[in-house]
Amino acid sequence: MKTNLKYLLSIITVALSALCGHATGSLPQDTVYFYGTWNQMLDMEPMTTLLNPYVEIYTPFELFIGSNDERVNQTIRENGFVAVSLGDSIWFANSDYLQYEFTGDVSSFTNFVPVFFNERIAYLVYPSQLSVKEMLMGESESENIDYYYIDFKYKNVKKVTHNYLSKLLEDYHDLKVRYEGMKDYKKRNIIEYFFIEYVNRATQDYMRPSITEYIE
């Protein structure tokens, strides 16, 4: 699961803009796929689909998906879908599901938020507030992104801070030593780099349990 986040977010933005522009019903091939379990997501077997959806884009990290038919919207709300996909590569997790099933850093999520996953690991991305130092240095909001690791074993979602990253890297000692040896190990770009290194290592680790072992 190699991830260039800025590239993926640009693809998400383009896809959502196209979907939103076509949501009037003129192009029936515009479809959102709904998934009720992680097994369905991994197998690419949606529970249901929605043609010509109504899409309201708040940011590339947050969107509302619904229908002009309130009965359909009610079904979406009551079924508690785990996630939706646009095609086979752009995925959003349902914040209601996250807040119901997991503890930890989930209270700020709303609507549907980007999720990246494979059979061994899953994480979310979401914007965060700029620190005072970042504001003084003029860092743009587009760079202000946090990663959230989904821990299926302990039913917990945690923001990937420098402390939490060190804990995750205990599984791979060489990465932990490299990370903690970095002078600027608390900076966002360093945290991002080593977290993605962790994701790639975990993805290739055939001794690592599948996330399906921890879910019903």
Buried (B, 14 or more C-beta within 10 A) or exposed (E): BEBEBEEBBEBBEEBBEBBBEBBEEEBEEBBBBBBBBBBBBBEEEBEBEBEBBBBEBEEBBBBBBBBEEEEBBEBBEEBEBBBBBBEEEBBBBBBBBBBEBBEBBBEBBBBBBBBBBEBBBBBBBBBBEBEEEBEEEEBEEEEBBBBBBBBBEEEBBBBBBBEBBBEBBEBBEEBBEBBEEBEEBEBBEBBBEBBBBBBBBBBEEEEBEBBBEEEE
